[in-house]
Amino acid sequence: MKYKSTRGKANNYTFEQAVLAGLSPDGGLFIPQSIPKAPSDFLTKWASLSFQELALEVLSLYIDESEIPRQDLQDLVNRSYATFRHKDITPLHQVKDGLYILELFHGPTFAFKDVALQFVGNLFEYFLKRKNAGIENPADRHKITVVGATSGDTGSAAIYGLRNKQDLEVFILFPTGRVSPIQEAQMTTVLDKNVHNVSVGGTFDDCQDILKGLFANKDFMSKYNLGAVNSINWARILAQTVYYFHSYFSLLRSLNITPGSEEAKKIHVTYSVPTGNFGDILAGYYAHQMGLPTSKLLVATNANDILYRFFRNGVCEKIVGDDGGVHETLSPAMDIVVSSNFERLLFYLARDAAVDASVPESEKDTKAGEIVNGWMVDLKQKGRFDTGAQVLAEAKRIFDAGHVSDQETCETIRAYCHPKDAAQAPYVMDPHTAVGVTAAQSVVSKIDSQNVVISLSTAHPAKFSEAVERALKDQEGVNFEQFFKAVLPKEFEGLMTAERRVTVIPRAEEALVIEVIAKELSC
Ligand SMILES: *Cc1c(COP(=O)(O)O)cnc(C)c1O
């Protein structure tokens, strides 16, 4: 499989190139040359595979054997998921008739980004090892300096994915005082020599601007061989595709239904996905295009609802405000104005619904790339673009969307923690997960044993304990302290007081960050 760009001007990249480069030279994102179909008998052949075995099957459709031999790929997968605490890696938990929670938070940092970043870390290491085989002199070895900006989850997941890897250095910029205390502790208590936390006096957007500046700085780029692990990295999307298949098989197994059977065909599955940068749900789109039976992919947003509005009218429109247009919500990992991965979906929508039918097959990609480029220019210059009725219709064939307020988020957390139905077991969910569940309840007209919702849980509730506490504490008769002790993972004990390593820079200036990187790498 080779990779091409969403802007239509670059193609024929290898998987390795696509993963290491992050962004395509024409400004687009890498996507596979074509979306592979799962084997025609996958519903029976894959049904009883473990997560790791399934990952091997899915990934090998996108990674040529000549690039990564099958045995090596299996090793990479096995090592990546050996750090997870649950034997199913991404277990499916039934909360009531027809409603299932896909728990993606059993990795080292308790958020779903681990599923991808554990794999990406090993992948980077694998590529470097191969390049460096036989090179003894440290000065001659290929090295990658990963620089990332985070408002929370990406930073800790990247650090845990890359810690202690040879020839890799990782710098994470985060805005001082603006990440949650637990997230900050998770990042800064990692003391491995190759991990460098930089606390930047500014906002998350300032950190991102510095990052963009560094990647545009050709001298700096080549001197340090910068690598990116942000959510547009293709390998992250790919790794996430696996749990859509895995959860479908888990569902049918729990219902005692044979995949591919007539009975199975009667089960309609909607995946509800708490969405920020559109990476998680995009993986669902790939799974769907590969052949996974899905009824709808539901984009669940909080008050930052540009995507929700898109799926209503086909218009992507930034709301501008004093705060840069971002609303601060109880689900901060989804507080995003423009979702970076959405461009990948736009490419497919443009190709399938905006390119004129008379355009020959061989020119469709270029044409779709031009259309996407035009939309992106409009978004930058006018703050909006309109994709038209056909694109909207194509989008709605596969997706639906809902938006959820903070108040509704809290109500949902409460409702599942204290179910009215005595037969239903209490379940504590984090605020992001609650956005997904709430959206499903308001959008899916009937949820029952045939119309199933699999709602993706993107974080452990203890990771966003402030919001969970806020939702639960004015409840009469709840002993919050006691209750929370019961769900708090043992890994969080002592985290707040553990030794930390972090460099603080007082102002958000690129030059100061460059200074820190140069200094840390010279020792
Ligand atoms: C990153 C994140 C999301 C959003 O996922 P995207 O792939 O960016 O859409 C949702 N919830 C949590 C907890 C996250 O960390």
The ligand as an SDF file (V2000), in Angstrom:
LIG
                    3D

 15 15  0  0  0  0  0  0  0  0999 V2000
   -8.3680   13.1610   22.2780 C   0  0  0  0  0  0  0  0  0  0  0  0
   -9.6060   12.8730   23.0370 C   0  0  0  0  0  0  0  0  0  0  0  0
  -10.8810   12.9250   22.4380 C   0  0  0  0  0  0  0  0  0  0  0  0
  -11.0890   13.3520   21.0150 C   0  0  0  0  0  0  0  0  0  0  0  0
  -10.6240   12.4120   20.0730 O   0  0  0  0  0  0  0  0  0  0  0  0
  -10.3610   12.8720   18.5540 P   0  0  0  0  0  0  0  0  0  0  0  0
   -9.7040   11.7120   17.9190 O   0  0  0  0  0  0  0  0  0  0  0  0
   -9.4460   14.0670   18.6510 O   0  0  0  0  0  0  0  0  0  0  0  0
  -11.6700   13.2120   17.9670 O   0  0  0  0  0  0  0  0  0  0  0  0
  -11.9820   12.5960   23.2090 C   0  0  0  0  0  0  0  0  0  0  0  0
  -11.8570   12.2590   24.5090 N   0  0  0  0  0  0  0  0  0  0  0  0
  -10.6560   12.2040   25.1160 C   0  0  0  0  0  0  0  0  0  0  0  0
  -10.5960   11.8480   26.5580 C   0  0  0  0  0  0  0  0  0  0  0  0
   -9.4880   12.4930   24.4130 C   0  0  0  0  0  0  0  0  0  0  0  0
   -8.3040   12.4470   25.0370 O   0  0  0  0  0  0  0  0  0  0  0  0
  1  2  1  0
  2  3  1  0
  2 14  2  0
  3  4  1  0
  3 10  2  0
  4  5  1  0
  5  6  1  0
  6  7  2  0
  6  8  1  0
  6  9  1  0
 10 11  1  0
 11 12  2  0
 12 13  1  0
 12 14  1  0
 14 15  1  0
M  END
$$$$
